[in-house]
Amino acid sequence: MIPNPELANATRRGAPENVGELPTTEKLQSMWVKGKERLQVGEKRFENYVSEHPVKSVLIAVGAGVALGWLIGRKR
């Protein structure tokens, strides 16, 4: 396969610009904290939903398990 010289040149030209756009350590830490907070909020919402709708939650879980089992078993 012959490499595409236009693509190679575009990649070389874009590399220094992309390096400047990399997040700093502080930005990464901020993103980590925000992500962790969002996961905790999602976990609380999930727990509240399950406690408010236990039968529906169990039926959804059973349905997902049956569907997954059917898909996995079908490949054999």
Number of C-alpha atoms within 10 A of each C-alpha: 3 4 7 8 9 9 10 11 10 10 12 11 11 11 10 10 10 10 9 9 8 10 11 10 9 9 11 12 12 12 13 12 12 12 12 12 12 12 12 12 12 12 12 12 12 13 12 12 13 14 11 11 11 12 11 12 15 12 11 12 12 12 12 12 12 12 12 12 11 11 11 10 9 8 6 5
